[in-house]
Amino acid sequence: MTQGPFRDVPIACTLPTIAEAKAQVERWQAFDADYALTSERSDSALIIYYAKVNDSISRLRDLVEVEQRCCAFVEWGIDESGNDLRLIARGSEEQLAALNVPTPHTA
């Protein structure tokens, strides 16, 4: 059973068109190719580490802004406090699996 504030949110992308969903996936793929370093995954969280530069910070903020609307079944966060940039997605194992995120090298 899903716990937390997103337990009643349907596990579905809510972008209005397939073209918009495809464009978002392509933005993620380009961003990951440019900046992804490593990742960690547990039953309740996915953390992806990125190189921290002005461009990566700006692009990740933009990507997460869209994800917060279209994949609201997951809690999205960005940690900019360290030497790297971290995307933190929290949810149930089922919710995280629905993201279908290929993760870079596992830490």
C-alpha positions as CSV (number, residue, x, y, z in Angstrom):
1,M,0.0,0.0,0.0
2,T,1.3,3.5,-0.9
3,Q,1.9,5.7,2.0
4,G,2.4,9.4,2.4
5,P,0.8,12.4,0.7
6,F,0.7,10.9,-2.8
7,R,-1.1,7.7,-2.0
8,D,-4.3,8.7,-3.7
9,V,-2.7,10.2,-6.8
10,P,-3.1,8.0,-9.9
11,I,0.2,6.6,-11.3
12,A,0.0,8.2,-14.7
13,C,1.7,10.9,-16.7
14,T,-0.7,13.8,-17.2
15,L,1.0,15.7,-20.1
16,P,-1.8,16.5,-22.5
17,T,-0.3,14.9,-25.6
18,I,2.0,12.1,-26.6
19,A,4.2,14.7,-28.4
20,E,4.7,16.6,-25.1
21,A,5.5,13.4,-23.2
22,K,8.0,12.4,-25.9
23,A,9.6,15.9,-25.8
24,Q,10.0,15.7,-22.0
25,V,11.7,12.3,-22.3
26,E,14.0,13.6,-24.9
27,R,14.9,16.6,-22.7
28,W,15.7,14.2,-19.8
29,Q,17.8,12.0,-22.1
30,A,19.8,15.0,-23.3
31,F,20.2,16.3,-19.8
32,D,21.3,12.9,-18.5
33,A,23.8,12.5,-21.3
34,D,25.3,15.9,-20.5
35,Y,25.4,15.8,-16.7
36,A,24.5,12.4,-15.0
37,L,27.2,11.0,-12.8
38,T,25.7,8.2,-10.7
39,S,22.6,7.1,-8.9
40,E,21.1,5.3,-5.9
41,R,17.8,3.5,-5.8
42,S,15.9,2.1,-2.8
43,D,12.3,1.0,-2.4
44,S,11.2,4.5,-1.6
45,A,13.7,6.9,-3.3
46,L,15.6,7.4,-6.4
47,I,18.6,9.8,-6.2
48,I,20.5,10.8,-9.3
49,Y,23.7,12.8,-9.0
50,Y,24.6,15.4,-11.7
51,A,27.5,17.6,-12.3
52,K,26.8,21.0,-10.7
53,V,27.2,23.9,-13.0
54,N,24.9,26.8,-13.8
55,D,23.4,25.1,-16.9
56,S,22.7,21.9,-15.1
57,I,21.0,23.7,-12.2
58,S,18.7,25.6,-14.5
59,R,17.9,22.7,-16.7
60,L,17.1,20.4,-13.8
61,R,14.8,23.0,-12.2
62,D,12.9,23.3,-15.5
63,L,12.6,19.5,-15.9
64,V,11.4,19.0,-12.3
65,E,8.9,21.8,-12.7
66,V,7.3,19.8,-15.5
67,E,7.5,16.5,-13.6
68,Q,5.8,18.0,-10.6
69,R,2.8,18.6,-12.8
70,C,2.8,15.6,-15.0
71,C,4.0,12.9,-12.6
72,A,2.5,14.3,-9.3
73,F,2.3,10.7,-7.9
74,V,6.0,11.1,-6.9
75,E,7.5,13.7,-4.6
76,W,10.2,15.6,-6.6
77,G,13.1,17.5,-5.0
78,I,16.5,19.0,-5.9
79,D,19.4,19.2,-3.5
80,E,21.9,21.9,-4.5
81,S,23.7,22.0,-1.1
82,G,26.7,19.8,-2.0
83,N,29.4,19.8,-4.6
84,D,27.1,17.9,-6.9
85,L,23.5,18.4,-7.9
86,R,21.0,15.8,-6.7
87,L,17.5,14.9,-8.1
88,I,15.5,13.1,-5.4
89,A,12.3,11.3,-6.3
90,R,10.4,9.8,-3.4
91,G,7.4,7.4,-3.6
92,S,6.4,3.8,-3.3
93,E,8.4,1.1,-5.2
94,E,5.5,0.9,-7.6
95,Q,5.4,4.7,-8.2
96,L,9.2,4.9,-8.8
97,A,9.1,1.9,-11.2
98,A,6.4,3.8,-13.2
99,L,8.9,6.5,-13.9
100,N,10.8,4.1,-16.0
101,V,14.0,6.0,-15.4
102,P,17.2,4.3,-16.6
103,T,19.7,5.1,-14.0
104,P,23.4,5.9,-14.6
105,H,26.1,4.0,-12.9
106,T,24.8,2.7,-9.5
107,A,26.8,4.1,-6.5
